[in-house]
């Protein structure tokens, strides 16, 4: 059993997410630079899509991992990651090397977000194979083992159904030990939450009511019991949209905390306004602490 990722479970963490769609580089850069100065935000997140989602798909959308590496260079304190990487888009050995590089370059600030993938539109447009639901989750489970091995062992051999490694190396290793935390995103009760029970240091729900969060957390904890993992080793996070006044955002955040959220990911919509960051964080922090 690998050693746990250490965290302070007594504090409800706040982070923020800026989907890099329908925006430009200066707007996104300024948002992250401002958040880097606000200690209430512990982490910052992008998404992993090539087309804008749930909006006009013909608009601009910057590639997540490339953008993350640049944002790592214009920030100093805040943790960062992709919430979450679509596993079908990259071989997990390639992703492990990307993650190790970003963790080294950011001096140990990376969280490795990963999920099974779902976007049929962009997959069809680019000719990327999006397998059946079952195969996507089988691949995700193998990918987590591949990534963990490459980031923690001198060499990794792996013979799965979909991925094969032979004394594979990944150097340099990440700054964080035993490796950067793995963040599993999704709410599927049969596969996603079971994979999270085994591999996640943080589980993220992309959004939902307090009742949904409470139910999904209960399912996650049952899977933890089945695989012999302490559920306290997995941080429960949920994305919470910033809509309306800060007081309303804080009220919703409190309800999610009371339902079991240990980490609130405040999601801002473009056009991004760095001036929103401080009042929203202050209102939410006052409500949940």
N, C-alpha and C positions, 0 to 999 in steps of 0.2 A: 504493500500500500504506500503510495507516494505521500510525502509530508504535505500538510495543508498549507494553503495560501493564508497568511496571517492578515487579519483585519480587525478593526474596532467595531464589535457588534452593538455597542451601546449608543452609537450615533446613527441617525438616519441621514444617509449621504444624499447630496444633491449633485446632479450633473446636468448637462444640457446636450441637445442634439440639433444639428442643423443639416437637414438633407440638402446636398449640393445641387439642387435643381431650381430652375427659374431664378437664378441669381448670377452674380459675377464674382470674380476673384477678390476685388477690393472689399465688397460687402461681406463676404465670408471671412476674409482675413481679419478685418476690423472687429468682427464679432468674437473671433477666437482670441485675439490679442486683448480685448477688453476683459473677457472671462478669465484670462490668465492672471489678471490683476485682482480678481475677486475671490477671496479665499473660501467663500461659501460654496463655490463650484469645485468639486473634486475631480471631475472628469468631463471630457468633451467627446462627441461622437458624430460620425458621418454615416451614410448608408452605402450599400453596395449595389447600385443599379446603373444601367447605361442609358435608360430612358427615364424621364420623369414618371412617377407613379401617382395614381389617383388624381390626375390633373392632365393638362394638355401634353400628350406624349411627344409632340413635335418641338417642345421647348428645349433649352440648354440643360445639360446634366453632366457634371464633371465626374471623372472616374475616381472612386473612393480611395483606393490604396495609394495611388500616385499623389493625390491631393493630401492624404494624411501625412505622407513623408515630408511634404513641403510645410504643412502646418506645424509639424514637430519642430521644424527649424525656426519658426517665427514665434514660438512659445517656449517658456522655460520651466514652468511649474506644473501645469495642469496635466492630468493623465489623459490618454487619448486612445481611440479605437474605432473600429467599424462595427456598427450595430444594425445588422450583422452581415458578415461575408457570406455570399452564396456559394456553397461548396461546389456546385457543378461548374463554376467558372474557372477554377484553377486546380491543378493537381495539388494534393495536400503537401507533398514534399516541396513544391515550389512555394506554397503559402507559408510553410514553416521557415524557409529561408527568408522570405519577405518579412515575416514577423520578427525573426532574430535580428535582421538588419535594422528595422525601425526601432526595436527596443534598444539596441546599442546606440543608435544615432540620437535617440531621445533621452538617453541616460536612464533607462529603466522606467518608462512611463506608459508602456503599451498594455492594453487589454485585448486579447484575441477573441473577437466576436465571430461566431460561425453558426450557420443554420443550413437546412436541407435545400433551400432554394425553391422558388415558386413561379417566377415571372415568365410566362409562356410567350408574351409578346416580344420581349427583347431576345429571348432564346431563339425564336423562329427567325427574327430579323437578322441575327448574326450567325445563324446556322450552328448554334451551340445546342448540343443534345441535352434535353431535359427529360430524364428517364421517368419511369412510373413512380408513383408515390412511394411504394415499398422499396424500390431500388434506391431512390434518393436517400431514404433513411438508412438503408444498409450501407450506402457509401459514406454517409455522415458518420456513422459509428466507426467505420474503419478509418476515416480521415482523422478523427480525434486521437485514435491510437497512434497513427503515423506521426502526427504533429507532436504529441507528447513525447514519443520516443526520440525523434530527431532533436528536440530542444533540451532533452535531459540526459541522453546517452551519448557516449563517444561514437558508437556506430549502431545502426538500427537495421535489423533484418525483419521483414514482415511479408507474410504470404497470405493475403486476403483474396477474396473473390474478385475485387475490383482494383486493388492496389498491391504492388509487389515492390519491395525494397531489398537490396542485397548489400549488407555491410555499408549502408548509406551514411554519409557524414553531413553535418550541418555546422559549419564554423564561420564566424565566431558564434559561440553560444550567447543567448540573451544575457543582459545584465541581471535581470530578476531571477531569483532562485526559489524553487527548483526550475521555474519558467514563468513567463507572464501568465496571469490568470486567464483561463478559458471562460468565455461568456457564451452560453448556449441560448439562442433566441427561438421563441415559438411557444405555442400552447397545446400542441397535440398530446393527448393524454396517454396514448399507447406507446408511441415511439419517442417523440421529442423529450417528454419529461423523464422517460426511462434513461435515455442517453444522457440527459442533464444530471440525473441522479448518479451516474457513474463518473462523468467527466467534468462537469461544470464546477467552476469556482463561483460563478455568478449565473443565475438564470434570469432571463429577461422576458417579460410579457409585453408585447407590442402595444397594449392598451386594453382597457376593459373596466368594467364596474368593480367596486369593492367586492361584491359577491362573487364575481368571476375570479378575481385574484385569490380570494380566500379558498374557493373550491380547487383551483389549479394548484395552489400551494399544498393543500391536503393531499392531492394526487402525487405531487412530487415527493412528499415525505413518505408516502406509502411505497413508492418505488425505491427510495433510499433504504427503507427497511428491508426490501427484497434483495437489494444488492449489497447490504451490509455497510452502508455509508451513513455517517452522522449527518443528518439534515442541517445541523448548525454550521457545517463546513461550506454550505452553499448560500451565497447572498441572494436574496429575493429582490429583484428590481422590476420596475414597471414604468413604461413611458406614459407621460401625462402632458397633454397638449396645453400650450399657453394660448388661451382664447379669452378675450375680454379683460376685465380689470384684474389687477394682481390679487385683490382680496378673494375673487371668485376662484382663481387658480389655486390659492392657498387653501380654500375650503375643500376643494376636490382632493388636494394633496393630503390633507389631514385624514379624509375618509379612507384613502388608499393606505396610509400608514397604519391606521387602526385595523385594516384588513390584513396586515402582515407585510407591507412593503418596507424593506430596509434601505432601499435606494430608489430615489425618485429621479427619473430622467425627464427633464422638462424639455419638451420639443417645441422649438420656435419655427414659425413659417416665414418664408420670404415674402416681401423684401425684408432683410434682416436689419434690425435697429439695435446697435450695441447699448443704447440708452435704456432698453427694456430689461437688460440682464440684472442689474442691481436691485431695482424695486421688486421684481418678481422673486428673486432669491431671498431677499429680506422678508417679504411677506410669507413665503412658504416656510422659511426657517423658523420664523416666529410661531407659526402654527403647529409645526411638527416637533419642536424641541422643548 
